[in-house]
Amino acid sequence: MVVKHYADITAEPVATPGAEKVSIRWLLGKDSPAPHFWLRLFEVRPGGHSPYHTHPSEHEIFVLEGSGRINAKGGGRPLQPGCFALVEPGEEHQFENTGAVPLKFLCLVPKE
Amino acid sequence: MVVKHYADITAEPVATPGAEKVSIRWLLGKDSPAPHFWLRLFEVRPGGHSPYHTHPSEHEIFVLEGSGRINAKGGGRPLQPGCFALVEPGEEHQFENTGAVPLKFLCLVPKE
C-alpha cells in the first residue's frame, strides 16, 4: 500500500513542445506498483497551456483548483474545481489556464 | 469527449454489508465510453466507513475534502485533502471518516 500527499512528490517542468508553464507530479507512475493505470497531477500556471495534441490512449481528468478550459475540435469547454473529463483515444485536446491562479488537475492514463 | 461536474451525477447510497453512511457517484463507469478504468467519487459522512474488505483489483484514490483514515493490516494511516493512495490487489482496507464533515475522495478501479 502506498499512502502519500501530493506535496511529497516533486513537480517537474513539462518540456514537451507546445507546453507552456506546465509542471507534472507523477503520483503513481512507472516507479510505483500500480498495475493498470497511472495517476499524475498537473499544474498549469496563469497564461499557460498543455500542447494541443492527440494520442492513442485516453485521459481521465478531475479538476482540483483554478479555472481553465479544455480546447478541442469544435471549441472550448470551461473547467472549474469538481469538473471531470474523459478525453477518448485519438481526440484532439489542450488544457488551458484562463484564470489568475494555478490550474491543478489530476490526469490518469493507462500504464504503458 | 465527456466534460461534466461531479455535482451533475447522482449520489447513490452504498448498500454493501459493512458500509455505513457511504454514497457513490459513478463519474465514468460502465455507461461511459471509458476504455480501461472507472472513476468514482465516494462520500463518507461523519461516523461512517466503507467495509473492511479485500478484492483482486487495485484502488487508486485521491482525497478531495474532509479527514479520515485508511485502515489496513498493521494499523491506520491518516488521510487529508491532497493525500493519494494505492491499495494493491488483495490488500485489506477500509476508509473511515474521523472528522466532522464529509470525507470525499476519488477512487479508481480497472474496468470490469
gemmi code that builds the backbone of each chain (N, CA, C; Angstrom):
import gemmi

chains = {
    "A": [
        ("MET", (0.845, -1.203, 0.000), (0.000, 0.000, 0.000), (0.875, 1.246, 0.000)),
        ("VAL", (0.504, 2.181, -0.814), (1.189, 3.477, -0.861), (0.210, 4.512, -0.327)),
        ("VAL", (0.628, 5.320, 0.637), (-0.187, 6.450, 1.110), (0.746, 7.648, 1.240)),
        ("LYS", (0.496, 8.676, 0.464), (1.336, 9.875, 0.488), (0.478, 11.109, 0.244)),
        ("HIS", (1.113, 12.273, 0.342), (0.464, 13.528, -0.038), (1.133, 14.018, -1.315)),
        ("TYR", (0.324, 14.654, -2.177), (0.926, 15.052, -3.462), (2.084, 16.027, -3.287)),
        ("ALA", (2.061, 16.796, -2.174), (3.145, 17.753, -1.950), (4.471, 17.040, -1.666)),
        ("ASP", (4.399, 15.732, -1.337), (5.628, 14.941, -1.129), (6.333, 14.626, -2.453)),
        ("ILE", (5.640, 14.831, -3.558), (6.170, 14.444, -4.875), (6.675, 15.697, -5.604)),
        ("THR", (7.867, 15.627, -6.129), (8.460, 16.779, -6.823), (7.704, 17.102, -8.110)),
        ("ALA", (7.454, 18.397, -8.311), (6.851, 18.859, -9.568), (7.968, 19.069, -10.579)),
        ("GLU", (7.823, 18.415, -11.742), (8.842, 18.535, -12.789), (8.277, 19.371, -13.935)),
        ("PRO", (9.096, 20.265, -14.495), (8.610, 21.040, -15.643), (8.333, 20.121, -16.832)),
        ("VAL", (7.279, 20.423, -17.575), (6.954, 19.643, -18.774), (7.613, 20.332, -19.969)),
        ("ALA", (8.515, 19.615, -20.633), (9.320, 20.217, -21.709), (8.768, 19.904, -23.095)),
        ("THR", (7.649, 19.174, -23.164), (7.050, 18.827, -24.461), (6.809, 20.088, -25.289)),
        ("PRO", (7.152, 20.089, -26.587), (6.847, 21.248, -27.419), (5.360, 21.593, -27.369)),
        ("GLY", (5.047, 22.862, -27.203), (3.652, 23.288, -27.121), (3.152, 23.424, -25.697)),
        ("ALA", (3.913, 22.907, -24.740), (3.532, 23.067, -23.320), (4.158, 24.363, -22.805)),
        ("GLU", (3.352, 25.192, -22.151), (3.837, 26.455, -21.594), (3.410, 26.525, -20.137)),
        ("LYS", (4.378, 26.720, -19.258), (4.083, 26.931, -17.832), (3.334, 25.745, -17.217)),
        ("VAL", (3.785, 24.557, -17.551), (3.137, 23.334, -17.065), (4.145, 22.517, -16.270)),
        ("SER", (3.690, 21.976, -15.140), (4.516, 21.001, -14.423), (3.686, 19.756, -14.124)),
        ("ILE", (4.393, 18.677, -13.870), (3.737, 17.386, -13.615), (4.323, 16.764, -12.365)),
        ("ARG", (3.454, 16.174, -11.563), (3.872, 15.320, -10.449), (3.396, 13.904, -10.763)),
        ("TRP", (4.316, 12.982, -10.819), (3.942, 11.572, -11.039), (3.608, 10.965, -9.679)),
        ("LEU", (2.321, 10.904, -9.346), (1.918, 10.382, -8.034), (2.058, 8.863, -8.024)),
        ("LEU", (1.501, 8.223, -9.012), (1.623, 6.760, -9.160), (1.991, 6.505, -10.612)),
        ("GLY", (3.270, 6.221, -10.856), (3.746, 6.036, -12.218), (4.559, 4.766, -12.344)),
        ("LYS", (5.498, 4.789, -13.264), (6.238, 3.560, -13.582), (7.101, 3.074, -12.416)),
        ("ASP", (7.424, 3.968, -11.489), (8.207, 3.544, -10.328), (7.325, 3.065, -9.171)),
        ("SER", (6.018, 3.010, -9.392), (5.085, 2.526, -8.366), (4.604, 1.130, -8.740)),
        ("PRO", (3.983, 0.449, -7.776), (3.427, -0.879, -8.129), (2.039, -0.802, -8.784)),
        ("ALA", (1.616, 0.371, -9.263), (0.282, 0.488, -9.888), (0.164, -0.502, -11.053)),
        ("PRO", (-0.833, -1.401, -11.006), (-0.873, -2.476, -12.012), (-1.426, -2.077, -13.382)),
        ("HIS", (-2.334, -1.091, -13.445), (-3.040, -0.855, -14.711), (-3.067, 0.581, -15.209)),
        ("PHE", (-3.027, 1.558, -14.294), (-3.138, 2.950, -14.765), (-2.347, 3.857, -13.837)),
        ("TRP", (-1.959, 4.996, -14.388), (-1.056, 5.907, -13.700), (-1.767, 7.209, -13.336)),
        ("LEU", (-1.416, 7.735, -12.169), (-2.035, 8.943, -11.623), (-1.014, 10.071, -11.611)),
        ("ARG", (-1.330, 11.149, -12.293), (-0.432, 12.303, -12.329), (-1.202, 13.554, -11.915)),
        ("LEU", (-0.508, 14.540, -11.362), (-1.131, 15.823, -11.024), (-0.424, 16.904, -11.846)),
        ("PHE", (-1.200, 17.583, -12.668), (-0.653, 18.665, -13.489), (-0.971, 20.011, -12.853)),
        ("GLU", (-0.031, 20.929, -13.021), (-0.263, 22.309, -12.602), (0.081, 23.203, -13.786)),
        ("VAL", (-0.881, 24.016, -14.193), (-0.684, 24.958, -15.298), (-0.758, 26.357, -14.706)),
        ("ARG", (0.332, 27.091, -14.794), (0.343, 28.428, -14.204), (-0.454, 29.400, -15.088)),
        ("PRO", (-0.867, 30.552, -14.511), (-1.657, 31.511, -15.308), (-0.967, 31.834, -16.633)),
        ("GLY", (-1.729, 31.850, -17.701), (-1.186, 32.103, -19.040), (-0.652, 30.859, -19.730)),
        ("GLY", (-0.656, 29.739, -19.044), (-0.064, 28.525, -19.605), (-1.093, 27.576, -20.199)),
        ("HIS", (-0.550, 26.566, -20.867), (-1.403, 25.555, -21.501), (-0.570, 24.321, -21.829)),
        ("SER", (-1.253, 23.210, -21.981), (-0.609, 21.983, -22.480), (-0.579, 22.052, -24.005)),
        ("PRO", (0.137, 21.133, -24.668), (0.115, 21.135, -26.135), (-1.291, 20.820, -26.651)),
        ("TYR", (-1.632, 21.369, -27.795), (-2.849, 20.915, -28.487), (-2.426, 19.685, -29.284)),
        ("HIS", (-2.875, 18.518, -28.833), (-2.336, 17.297, -29.443), (-3.330, 16.134, -29.325)),
        ("THR", (-2.893, 15.002, -29.809), (-3.719, 13.803, -29.744), (-2.798, 12.591, -29.571)),
        ("HIS", (-3.333, 11.518, -29.037), (-2.549, 10.293, -28.837), (-3.509, 9.108, -28.723)),
        ("PRO", (-2.984, 7.899, -28.853), (-3.875, 6.734, -28.932), (-4.518, 6.323, -27.600)),
        ("SER", (-4.064, 6.893, -26.475), (-4.657, 6.474, -25.198), (-5.524, 7.591, -24.620)),
        ("GLU", (-6.437, 7.200, -23.754), (-7.370, 8.149, -23.180), (-6.760, 8.915, -22.004)),
        ("HIS", (-7.434, 10.010, -21.608), (-7.195, 10.687, -20.333), (-8.478, 10.637, -19.526)),
        ("GLU", (-8.343, 10.444, -18.219), (-9.450, 10.772, -17.322), (-8.922, 11.873, -16.425)),
        ("ILE", (-9.631, 12.989, -16.369), (-9.125, 14.105, -15.578), (-10.158, 14.554, -14.535)),
        ("PHE", (-9.649, 15.189, -13.480), (-10.506, 15.753, -12.434), (-9.842, 17.044, -11.972)),
        ("VAL", (-10.600, 18.145, -12.012), (-10.036, 19.458, -11.681), (-10.105, 19.715, -10.174)),
        ("LEU", (-8.946, 20.067, -9.601), (-8.839, 20.301, -8.159), (-8.924, 21.778, -7.804)),
        ("GLU", (-8.206, 22.607, -8.545), (-8.131, 24.041, -8.212), (-7.974, 24.855, -9.487)),
        ("GLY", (-8.446, 26.112, -9.416), (-8.241, 27.038, -10.516), (-9.355, 26.963, -11.545)),
        ("SER", (-9.155, 27.709, -12.625), (-10.162, 27.675, -13.686), (-9.459, 27.635, -15.030)),
        ("GLY", (-10.116, 27.023, -15.984), (-9.477, 26.856, -17.277), (-10.468, 26.412, -18.323)),
        ("ARG", (-9.886, 25.842, -19.366), (-10.710, 25.442, -20.498), (-10.060, 24.222, -21.129)),
        ("ILE", (-10.881, 23.314, -21.582), (-10.372, 22.219, -22.395), (-10.729, 22.561, -23.842)),
        ("ASN", (-9.690, 22.751, -24.639), (-9.883, 23.095, -26.046), (-9.871, 21.818, -26.873)),
        ("ALA", (-10.801, 21.729, -27.804), (-10.939, 20.520, -28.606), (-11.574, 20.908, -29.934)),
        ("LYS", (-11.662, 19.944, -30.840), (-12.349, 20.181, -32.107), (-13.743, 20.726, -31.803)),
        ("GLY", (-14.111, 21.824, -32.425), (-15.452, 22.345, -32.196), (-15.511, 23.393, -31.101)),
        ("GLY", (-14.365, 23.654, -30.419), (-14.378, 24.738, -29.436), (-13.852, 24.354, -28.074)),
        ("GLY", (-14.039, 25.279, -27.119), (-13.526, 25.071, -25.772), (-14.659, 24.878, -24.788)),
        ("ARG", (-14.364, 24.160, -23.700), (-15.379, 23.972, -22.655), (-14.752, 24.318, -21.319)),
        ("PRO", (-15.479, 25.102, -20.495), (-14.889, 25.602, -19.246), (-14.647, 24.499, -18.227)),
        ("LEU", (-13.616, 24.707, -17.449), (-13.251, 23.787, -16.369), (-13.181, 24.559, -15.065)),
        ("GLN", (-13.734, 23.985, -14.025), (-13.647, 24.551, -12.681), (-13.471, 23.393, -11.702)),
        ("PRO", (-13.124, 23.675, -10.448), (-12.948, 22.578, -9.494), (-14.196, 21.688, -9.423)),
        ("GLY", (-13.961, 20.393, -9.427), (-15.065, 19.436, -9.403), (-15.452, 18.937, -10.777)),
        ("CYS", (-14.937, 19.591, -11.837), (-15.200, 19.095, -13.192), (-14.350, 17.857, -13.461)),
        ("PHE", (-14.895, 16.954, -14.211), (-14.116, 15.802, -14.663), (-14.322, 15.651, -16.171)),
        ("ALA", (-13.390, 14.955, -16.805), (-13.488, 14.771, -18.252), (-12.902, 13.438, -18.654)),
        ("LEU", (-13.458, 12.909, -19.721), (-12.854, 11.781, -20.422), (-12.460, 12.276, -21.802)),
        ("VAL", (-11.159, 12.240, -22.078), (-10.677, 12.509, -23.436), (-10.473, 11.146, -24.067)),
        ("GLU", (-11.270, 10.838, -25.058), (-11.216, 9.498, -25.644), (-9.988, 9.333, -26.542)),
        ("PRO", (-9.559, 8.091, -26.766), (-8.391, 7.854, -27.617), (-8.526, 8.583, -28.953)),
        ("GLY", (-7.468, 9.294, -29.349), (-7.465, 9.956, -30.658), (-8.110, 11.330, -30.691)),
        ("GLU", (-8.709, 11.776, -29.582), (-9.351, 13.096, -29.596), (-8.317, 14.211, -29.379)),
        ("GLU", (-8.372, 15.221, -30.240), (-7.510, 16.398, -30.048), (-7.939, 17.127, -28.780)),
        ("HIS", (-6.952, 17.651, -28.028), (-7.292, 18.344, -26.781), (-6.125, 19.190, -26.291)),
        ("GLN", (-6.463, 20.170, -25.482), (-5.483, 21.047, -24.836), (-6.116, 21.577, -23.553)),
        ("PHE", (-5.323, 21.629, -22.498), (-5.779, 22.203, -21.232), (-5.151, 23.589, -21.083)),
        ("GLU", (-5.987, 24.582, -20.829), (-5.512, 25.976, -20.783), (-5.968, 26.623, -19.480)),
        ("ASN", (-5.075, 27.347, -18.850), (-5.448, 28.116, -17.658), (-6.018, 29.455, -18.109)),
        ("THR", (-7.240, 29.756, -17.737), (-7.866, 31.025, -18.124), (-8.017, 31.953, -16.920)),
        ("GLY", (-7.426, 31.573, -15.788), (-7.614, 32.359, -14.570), (-6.316, 32.958, -14.062)),
        ("ALA", (-6.356, 33.420, -12.822), (-5.232, 34.148, -12.229), (-4.450, 33.309, -11.223)),
        ("VAL", (-4.904, 32.079, -10.994), (-4.203, 31.185, -10.052), (-3.892, 29.883, -10.782)),
        ("PRO", (-2.986, 29.072, -10.240), (-2.671, 27.815, -10.923), (-3.909, 26.928, -11.118)),
        ("LEU", (-3.962, 26.310, -12.261), (-4.973, 25.290, -12.570), (-4.352, 23.941, -12.235)),
        ("LYS", (-4.939, 23.246, -11.271), (-4.411, 21.933, -10.878), (-5.441, 20.867, -11.209)),
        ("PHE", (-4.994, 19.830, -11.873), (-5.919, 18.735, -12.168), (-5.194, 17.405, -12.158)),
        ("LEU", (-5.934, 16.377, -11.807), (-5.442, 15.012, -11.917), (-5.646, 14.539, -13.343)),
        ("CYS", (-4.731, 13.737, -13.830), (-4.859, 13.183, -15.177), (-4.363, 11.744, -15.136)),
        ("LEU", (-5.247, 10.828, -15.426), (-4.915, 9.395, -15.401), (-4.797, 8.848, -16.805)),
        ("VAL", (-3.841, 7.976, -16.971), (-3.605, 7.326, -18.267), (-3.376, 5.838, -18.024)),
        ("PRO", (-3.681, 5.001, -19.025), (-3.349, 3.582, -18.861), (-1.836, 3.405, -18.790)),
        ("LYS", (-1.408, 2.408, -18.061), (0.012, 2.069, -17.958), (0.566, 1.759, -19.343)),
        ("GLU", (1.785, 2.230, -19.593), (2.400, 1.959, -20.903), (2.880, 0.525, -20.985)),
    ],
    "B": [
        ("MET", (-15.798, 13.009, -26.260), (-15.306, 13.665, -25.053), (-16.464, 13.886, -24.082)),
        ("VAL", (-16.194, 13.604, -22.840), (-17.170, 13.844, -21.780), (-16.600, 14.951, -20.896)),
        ("VAL", (-17.358, 16.001, -20.636), (-16.945, 17.039, -19.679), (-18.163, 17.356, -18.814)),
        ("LYS", (-18.051, 17.095, -17.518), (-19.169, 17.325, -16.602), (-18.622, 17.773, -15.253)),
        ("HIS", (-19.537, 18.113, -14.355), (-19.156, 18.399, -12.968), (-19.703, 17.262, -12.102)),
        ("TYR", (-18.966, 16.926, -11.051), (-19.422, 15.775, -10.266), (-20.801, 15.990, -9.666)),
        ("ALA", (-21.157, 17.274, -9.428), (-22.474, 17.545, -8.845), (-23.604, 17.202, -9.825)),
        ("ASP", (-23.260, 17.035, -11.117), (-24.268, 16.634, -12.117), (-24.638, 15.161, -11.978)),
        ("ILE", (-23.841, 14.412, -11.222), (-24.030, 12.963, -11.123), (-24.691, 12.637, -9.790)),
        ("THR", (-25.713, 11.822, -9.846), (-26.466, 11.474, -8.639), (-25.618, 10.632, -7.674)),
        ("ALA", (-25.667, 10.982, -6.391), (-25.007, 10.176, -5.357), (-25.956, 9.059, -4.944)),
        ("GLU", (-25.475, 7.814, -5.023), (-26.302, 6.652, -4.668), (-25.794, 6.066, -3.363)),
        ("PRO", (-26.686, 5.695, -2.442), (-26.230, 5.061, -1.203), (-25.526, 3.730, -1.510)),
        ("VAL", (-24.484, 3.445, -0.749), (-23.773, 2.162, -0.903), (-24.383, 1.175, 0.091)),
        ("ALA", (-24.943, 0.091, -0.441), (-25.686, -0.861, 0.398), (-24.850, -2.084, 0.774)),
        ("THR", (-23.579, -2.098, 0.350), (-22.707, -3.242, 0.651), (-22.652, -3.479, 2.167)),
        ("PRO", (-22.771, -4.753, 2.626), (-22.642, -5.005, 4.066), (-21.318, -4.457, 4.603)),
        ("GLY", (-21.382, -3.754, 5.716), (-20.180, -3.174, 6.303), (-19.972, -1.715, 5.935)),
        ("ALA", (-20.727, -1.250, 4.947), (-20.646, 0.175, 4.592), (-21.653, 0.952, 5.431)),
        ("GLU", (-21.194, 2.034, 6.036), (-22.065, 2.875, 6.868), (-21.926, 4.321, 6.415)),
        ("LYS", (-23.043, 4.938, 6.074), (-23.043, 6.372, 5.718), (-22.132, 6.677, 4.531)),
        ("VAL", (-22.204, 5.834, 3.530), (-21.362, 5.997, 2.345), (-22.245, 6.161, 1.112)),
        ("SER", (-21.865, 7.112, 0.247), (-22.522, 7.190, -1.062), (-21.463, 7.222, -2.156)),
        ("ILE", (-21.907, 6.881, -3.348), (-21.002, 6.808, -4.502), (-21.610, 7.558, -5.677)),
        ("ARG", (-20.773, 8.276, -6.374), (-21.139, 8.861, -7.667), (-20.265, 8.186, -8.727)),
        ("TRP", (-20.896, 7.575, -9.688), (-20.158, 6.958, -10.804), (-19.912, 8.044, -11.848)),
        ("LEU", (-18.716, 8.641, -11.818), (-18.427, 9.729, -12.762), (-18.176, 9.151, -14.153)),
        ("LEU", (-17.315, 8.163, -14.228), (-17.044, 7.481, -15.509), (-17.074, 5.993, -15.216)),
        ("GLY", (-18.179, 5.355, -15.579), (-18.368, 3.940, -15.270), (-18.801, 3.164, -16.488)),
        ("LYS", (-19.557, 2.104, -16.245), (-19.887, 1.193, -17.344), (-20.786, 1.831, -18.405)),
        ("ASP", (-21.470, 2.922, -18.028), (-22.306, 3.610, -19.015), (-21.537, 4.695, -19.764)),
        ("SER", (-20.240, 4.804, -19.499), (-19.407, 5.795, -20.195), (-18.549, 5.073, -21.231)),
        ("PRO", (-17.926, 5.840, -22.127), (-17.002, 5.197, -23.087), (-15.593, 4.988, -22.524)),
        ("ALA", (-15.398, 5.084, -21.205), (-14.057, 4.897, -20.624), (-13.498, 3.534, -21.011)),
        ("PRO", (-12.330, 3.498, -21.672), (-11.851, 2.224, -22.212), (-11.201, 1.274, -21.209)),
        ("HIS", (-10.571, 1.806, -20.144), (-9.740, 0.937, -19.297), (-10.002, 1.025, -17.794)),
        ("PHE", (-10.442, 2.173, -17.292), (-10.617, 2.284, -15.838), (-11.745, 3.250, -15.533)),
        ("TRP", (-12.309, 3.083, -14.362), (-13.515, 3.794, -13.968), (-13.228, 4.766, -12.828)),
        ("LEU", (-13.885, 5.901, -12.903), (-13.696, 6.998, -11.934), (-14.962, 7.163, -11.105)),
        ("ARG", (-14.819, 7.021, -9.790), (-15.956, 7.169, -8.883), (-15.608, 8.196, -7.812)),
        ("LEU", (-16.604, 8.868, -7.271), (-16.398, 9.787, -6.146), (-17.205, 9.266, -4.965)),
        ("PHE", (-16.507, 8.958, -3.887), (-17.165, 8.474, -2.670), (-17.305, 9.610, -1.665)),
        ("GLU", (-18.395, 9.557, -0.920), (-18.600, 10.492, 0.183), (-18.954, 9.661, 1.415)),
        ("VAL", (-18.169, 9.832, 2.469), (-18.411, 9.126, 3.725), (-18.788, 10.192, 4.755)),
        ("ARG", (-19.996, 10.100, 5.271), (-20.450, 11.113, 6.224), (-19.795, 10.864, 7.593)),
        ("PRO", (-19.791, 11.909, 8.455), (-19.151, 11.738, 9.770), (-19.668, 10.488, 10.490)),
        ("GLY", (-18.763, 9.726, 11.050), (-19.126, 8.485, 11.732), (-19.201, 7.282, 10.817)),
        ("GLY", (-19.037, 7.493, 9.533), (-19.199, 6.399, 8.574), (-17.892, 5.779, 8.135)),
        ("HIS", (-18.014, 4.682, 7.413), (-16.846, 3.953, 6.906), (-17.271, 3.008, 5.788)),
        ("SER", (-16.317, 2.641, 4.966), (-16.536, 1.595, 3.966), (-16.330, 0.240, 4.639)),
        ("PRO", (-16.673, -0.861, 3.970), (-16.413, -2.178, 4.569), (-14.904, -2.401, 4.733)),
        ("TYR", (-14.522, -3.147, 5.743), (-13.140, -3.628, 5.814), (-13.105, -4.887, 4.968)),
        ("HIS", (-12.441, -4.793, 3.818), (-12.547, -5.917, 2.877), (-11.331, -5.993, 1.961)),
        ("THR", (-11.373, -6.919, 1.073), (-10.295, -7.105, 0.101), (-10.901, -7.615, -1.198)),
        ("HIS", (-10.204, -7.376, -2.313), (-10.679, -7.834, -3.615), (-9.486, -7.939, -4.562)),
        ("PRO", (-9.653, -8.612, -5.679), (-8.492, -8.886, -6.543), (-7.995, -7.681, -7.346)),
        ("SER", (-8.764, -6.580, -7.375), (-8.312, -5.435, -8.178), (-7.864, -4.297, -7.275)),
        ("GLU", (-7.034, -3.428, -7.822), (-6.483, -2.323, -7.050), (-7.453, -1.148, -6.949)),
        ("HIS", (-7.157, -0.229, -6.005), (-7.768, 1.095, -5.956), (-6.656, 2.127, -6.111)),
        ("GLU", (-6.951, 3.186, -6.838), (-6.136, 4.396, -6.732), (-7.070, 5.474, -6.204)),
        ("ILE", (-6.687, 6.098, -5.099), (-7.589, 7.091, -4.506), (-6.888, 8.443, -4.356)),
        ("PHE", (-7.703, 9.496, -4.301), (-7.202, 10.854, -4.078), (-8.238, 11.563, -3.210)),
        ("VAL", (-7.796, 12.124, -2.087), (-8.719, 12.748, -1.128), (-8.970, 14.211, -1.512)),
        ("LEU", (-10.263, 14.562, -1.623), (-10.661, 15.912, -2.020), (-11.016, 16.788, -0.815)),
        ("GLU", (-11.769, 16.247, 0.122), (-12.265, 17.039, 1.257), (-12.410, 16.152, 2.480)),
        ("GLY", (-12.301, 16.791, 3.662), (-12.547, 16.079, 4.909), (-11.287, 15.413, 5.443)),
        ("SER", (-11.483, 14.658, 6.511), (-10.334, 13.949, 7.087), (-10.776, 12.552, 7.482)),
        ("GLY", (-9.834, 11.633, 7.440), (-10.186, 10.251, 7.709), (-8.963, 9.402, 7.903)),
        ("ARG", (-9.191, 8.125, 7.711), (-8.118, 7.161, 7.949), (-8.333, 5.993, 6.999)),
        ("ILE", (-7.235, 5.461, 6.510), (-7.311, 4.208, 5.769), (-6.819, 3.126, 6.717)),
        ("ASN", (-7.706, 2.225, 7.052), (-7.387, 1.127, 7.966), (-6.941, -0.077, 7.157)),
        ("ALA", (-5.867, -0.695, 7.610), (-5.298, -1.820, 6.882), (-4.571, -2.706, 7.885)),
        ("LYS", (-4.105, -3.848, 7.396), (-3.303, -4.737, 8.232), (-2.163, -3.932, 8.836)),
        ("GLY", (-1.986, -3.995, 10.139), (-0.888, -3.250, 10.738), (-1.283, -1.882, 11.236)),
        ("GLY", (-2.550, -1.459, 10.990), (-2.979, -0.183, 11.571), (-3.608, 0.774, 10.582)),
        ("GLY", (-3.809, 1.998, 11.047), (-4.459, 3.012, 10.229), (-3.484, 4.109, 9.841)),
        ("ARG", (-3.779, 4.747, 8.715), (-2.939, 5.875, 8.286), (-3.855, 7.042, 7.961)),
        ("PRO", (-3.484, 8.249, 8.439), (-4.384, 9.398, 8.284), (-4.507, 9.858, 6.832)),
        ("LEU", (-5.677, 10.371, 6.534), (-5.964, 10.919, 5.207), (-6.446, 12.354, 5.346)),
        ("GLN", (-5.942, 13.203, 4.506), (-6.397, 14.599, 4.454), (-6.439, 15.016, 2.982)),
        ("PRO", (-7.039, 16.157, 2.670), (-7.094, 16.571, 1.263), (-5.698, 16.629, 0.644)),
        ("GLY", (-5.576, 16.101, -0.551), (-4.289, 16.052, -1.245), (-3.567, 14.736, -1.062)),
        ("CYS", (-4.040, 13.901, -0.147), (-3.448, 12.569, 0.012), (-3.904, 11.675, -1.125)),
        ("PHE", (-3.020, 10.799, -1.541), (-3.397, 9.784, -2.520), (-2.917, 8.433, -2.008)),
        ("ALA", (-3.517, 7.379, -2.528), (-3.139, 6.038, -2.079), (-3.295, 5.044, -3.218)),
        ("LEU", (-2.466, 4.045, -3.159), (-2.635, 2.849, -3.983), (-2.910, 1.695, -3.036)),
        ("VAL", (-4.077, 1.095, -3.174), (-4.385, -0.144, -2.468), (-4.130, -1.257, -3.476)),
        ("GLU", (-3.132, -2.060, -3.211), (-2.744, -3.085, -4.183), (-3.730, -4.262, -4.171)),
        ("PRO", (-3.776, -5.011, -5.266), (-4.696, -6.152, -5.328), (-4.533, -7.063, -4.116)),
        ("GLY", (-5.636, -7.404, -3.490), (-5.606, -8.341, -2.370), (-5.320, -7.709, -1.013)),
        ("GLU", (-5.056, -6.427, -0.942), (-4.778, -5.806, 0.362), (-6.080, -5.477, 1.098)),
        ("GLU", (-6.144, -5.844, 2.358), (-7.292, -5.473, 3.185), (-7.285, -3.963, 3.381)),
        ("HIS", (-8.484, -3.346, 3.380), (-8.544, -1.892, 3.547), (-9.949, -1.437, 3.918)),
        ("GLN", (-9.993, -0.285, 4.528), (-11.264, 0.356, 4.899), (-11.019, 1.862, 4.940)),
        ("PHE", (-11.966, 2.630, 4.448), (-11.884, 4.088, 4.526), (-12.862, 4.557, 5.598)),
        ("GLU", (-12.356, 5.363, 6.532), (-13.168, 5.790, 7.683), (-13.121, 7.306, 7.806)),
        ("ASN", (-14.250, 7.914, 8.037), (-14.290, 9.352, 8.302), (-14.012, 9.571, 9.792)),
        ("THR", (-12.974, 10.330, 10.116), (-12.637, 10.597, 11.518), (-12.931, 12.044, 11.882)),
        ("GLY", (-13.591, 12.769, 10.994), (-13.814, 14.197, 11.222), (-15.291, 14.546, 11.351)),
        ("ALA", (-15.565, 15.835, 11.258), (-16.921, 16.352, 11.479), (-17.621, 16.750, 10.183)),
        ("VAL", (-16.915, 16.635, 9.067), (-17.514, 16.985, 7.768), (-17.356, 15.778, 6.841)),
        ("PRO", (-18.097, 15.748, 5.743), (-17.972, 14.599, 4.840), (-16.535, 14.406, 4.329)),
        ("LEU", (-16.143, 13.171, 4.250), (-14.872, 12.778, 3.632), (-15.177, 12.441, 2.175)),
        ("LYS", (-14.591, 13.201, 1.254), (-14.840, 12.949, -0.172), (-13.538, 12.521, -0.821)),
        ("PHE", (-13.588, 11.438, -1.553), (-12.389, 11.011, -2.267), (-12.740, 10.347, -3.590)),
        ("LEU", (-11.815, 10.498, -4.527), (-11.929, 9.775, -5.797), (-11.373, 8.380, -5.607)),
        ("CYS", (-11.967, 7.417, -6.286), (-11.488, 6.045, -6.211), (-11.598, 5.437, -7.602)),
        ("LEU", (-10.467, 5.067, -8.149), (-10.436, 4.492, -9.496), (-10.168, 3.009, -9.454)),
        ("VAL", (-10.838, 2.299, -10.321), (-10.679, 0.841, -10.426), (-10.569, 0.462, -11.896)),
        ("PRO", (-9.894, -0.662, -12.178), (-9.881, -1.112, -13.573), (-11.299, -1.492, -14.013)),
        ("LYS", (-11.558, -1.319, -15.278), (-12.848, -1.691, -15.871), (-13.067, -3.188, -15.672)),
        ("GLU", (-14.286, -3.551, -15.363), (-14.580, -4.983, -15.157), (-14.684, -5.708, -16.489)),
    ],
}
model = gemmi.Model(1)
for chain_id, residues in chains.items():
    chain = gemmi.Chain(chain_id)
    for i, (resn, *xyz) in enumerate(residues, 1):
        res = gemmi.Residue()
        res.name, res.seqid = resn, gemmi.SeqId(i, " ")
        for name, pos in zip(("N", "CA", "C"), xyz):
            atom = gemmi.Atom()
            atom.name, atom.element = name, gemmi.Element(name[0])
            atom.pos, atom.b_iso = gemmi.Position(*pos), 0.0
            res.add_atom(atom)
        chain.add_residue(res)
    model.add_chain(chain)
structure = gemmi.Structure()
structure.add_model(model)
structure.setup_entities()
